Amino acid sequence: MADIFVSFTKSDQQWAHWIAQELTALNHEPHVHDWEIGPGEDIVGWMEKRHDQADYVLCVVSPDYLNEDRAPFSTWERRAALWRMVKDQRGHVLLFVVKPVRLPSLIDHLRCCDLVGLKEVEARRRIAEFLRKPAPPEKVGFPSESGVAVSNVPIAVPEHFLGREDALEAVDAALKRHEGRVAITALHGLRGVGKTTLAAAYAERHRGEYRATWWVRAQTPDSMRADLVALGVRLGWVVADEKEAPAFEKVIERLRHEGEGLLIIYDNATQADALRRFLPRGGAARALVTSNAPDWRGLAQPIELKVWPKDIGADYLIARTGRAAERAEAEALSEALGGLPLAHEQAAAYCERLSVCLADYATRFAATPIKLLDAEKDAPLDYHDKLTVAKTFALAIDEAAKLHPAAEPLIAYAALLAPEPIPLFLFSEVREKFGEPLASDLAGDGLRRSGCGVARLRPGRPRDDRR
């Protein structure tokens, strides 16, 4: 626990109070003049006493705080603290930046806690990390042969990776929500929305935090079992020629006791029940799941990855094609593509390959959407072996039909309607007009159960792909 003098100016009072509250939660003792000085009391005397006794002086930094005319007391406090730091107490000054600002040259070399633009959960985590004293880890993993962290991530992050900072922060916060025990996070969303790419980007950005980052193909039990055994071989938990079944059980057991510092990415999982037996059953490993299915709350913390808004989609199309002068056309095309990143990549690749402008592509797309959405030449190689937008939706419809026989014809009827929210009563009230066997399949709770399959095709698909 440390005594911390909180130095701030009036315009940053709410920030100062919130930071002080977080210091208290971390078992430190903050000193804030608003909380300790009453009307008419000697504030200068209080400043002198608390400032002199403090282990640290925490500066809530903003443009106003660094303005000597607007914040004379704060300037006094900061300069005194800096002099003390230089003279006899290294590390005495803690800089917490709360608004965009250029730091003066005398302090811009100091380590600071940058809270600008963060959401509350991430800001709280960053403060805790900033104030945590260095300490050796409880356990250090055995070094790999190369001396670097183990990784088998099979895809590279695209050159133009845009609009996903909030999602990356949400994934990071979810994976770090438990201290010392397993954390499972499920990233779900529409096919082609970029879940696999986001998982790879997270692994790349945080590779230094894990001793091993391991990619598991989660489509089938066989692929999951094989990839987890391969992890065990790489970490020396099992031998390469051991039989797969007992080797798999050994790996699952070792994950329970030695999972600290491991990130396992289960890519393209079909559903929670199919994945359950392949997840760590305890310990401190972290698991990130990507899936088209939305129902994960019984097993993991779900995070939905949504389609791009048209401004981000336009940014991507311009960056990918180099057509900076076609901003309006890019926004219109992005809206027509429904904000789906995979559709944007196919569109950009088509424009680049045939040297056509974005407006020309939009015209062709309006006339023949299926042809363009199913062009394998323009599908990215790292998206499940050049799977096109059209094929991803065909697979999704097949999966929906497996969940309930009425799902596929229900999707066909829904595709005839405008791309707006569809009330369920629209189908329930005219059920008899559909004919058999669909009318019977929608009886009772059949409409709601078939809707669970349809939910995998949520709004956001390219609009003209309804034809």
C-alpha positions, 0 to 999 in steps of 0.5 A: 500500500502507498500514500499517493498525492493526487495532483489535478486541476478543476477541469479534470476533477471527475477524472481525479476522483475516479482514479482515486477511487480505483487507487483505494480499490487497489489498497492504496491511500489517495489524498485528494484535497476535495475529500480532506479540506473543508471550506476556509481551511488551510489548503496550502498547509494541507498541500505542503504536509501531504505532498511531503509525506506522499510516497508518490505524486500522481499527476492527472495530465491534460492540456489545462493541467499543464497550463501554468496560468490556468492551474497555478497550484497544479504547476507548483505541485508537479514541479516540486514532485519532479524536483524531488524525483530528480534529487533523491526519489526516483519514480516519485512522479506518476503521470496519468494522461486523461486527455490528448496532450503533448508532454513537455520535454522534461517529462515526456521520457517518463513512463505514463499511464495513458487513459485517453479514449479507453472504456471504463473496464480497460482503463481500470485494467490499465491502472492496475497493470501500471501500478503493479510492482515488478515480480517474478512469475510464479512459474516460467515455462521451459524455453522452446528450441528457438528461444521464442514463444511457441505459435502455430497461428496459420494465417497472417493479419491482412495489410488493411486491418481496420475498424476492430480496436473496440473488439480487440479490447473487448476480447482482451478484457474478457480473456483477462477477467479471471486471475489465476483461473481459466477464461473462455471467450467466444467471438461469434458473428455472421459468416465472413464478418472477420472472426478468424482474422480478428483472432489472428490479430489478437494473437499477433498483438499479444504474442509476447504475453503468452509462452504458447499461442496454439491454433485448433481447427474446431470444425470436427472432433478429430481435428480438435483432438489432433491439434491439441495432441500436437500442442502436447508434443510441442510442449513435451507433455506427450511423445510424438508416437504415442497413441492419440486417445491417451495422449489427448487425455494427458494434454487435457489434464496437463492444461488443468495444472500447467495452462498458465501462459497458454492461449488456445484459439478454437477456430470455427467451432460449430456449437458449445456442446461439441466443443466442451470436452476439448476445452481446458477443465480448469487451471489458468489457460485462456481460450478464444473461440470463433463461431457462427453460433450465438449461444455461448453463455453457458460455457464462455463469455460471448462477444459479437463481432458486427459488420462494418459501418459504411464509413469503415467499409469505405475506408477499407475499399479506398485503402485496398484499391487506392481510389481515394477520390471515390469516397462517396462511391465507396460508402454507397458500395459498402452499404450495398455489401451490407458491411460484410468484410469478406464481401468488401475484400472480394469487391476490392479484389475484383476492382483491382484485377479488372481495373474498374472503378467502385461505381462500375462494380456497384452497377455490376453487383446490382445486376448480378450479385450472385455471380460476383459474390461467388467469384473464386478468383476474388476470394482471399486465400486465407479465408478457409481456402478461398471460400466465397461469400455465396458459399459461406451463406450456402453452408450457413443455410445447410447448418440452419436446416440441420437444427430444424427442417423448417429453417431453410424454407423459412429463410427462402421466404424471408429472402423475398422481403425487404432487408428490415427486421421481420416480426415473427407473427408475420409467419405465424398468422399465415402458417396455413398458407405455406402448405405442407410440410412447412405449415406443420413444422411451424406449428407450436414452438416450431417457428421459434425453434426454426428461428434459432437456425435462421438467427445465424443469418442475422441482418448484415449480409449483402442486401441483393444476395436475397435474390 
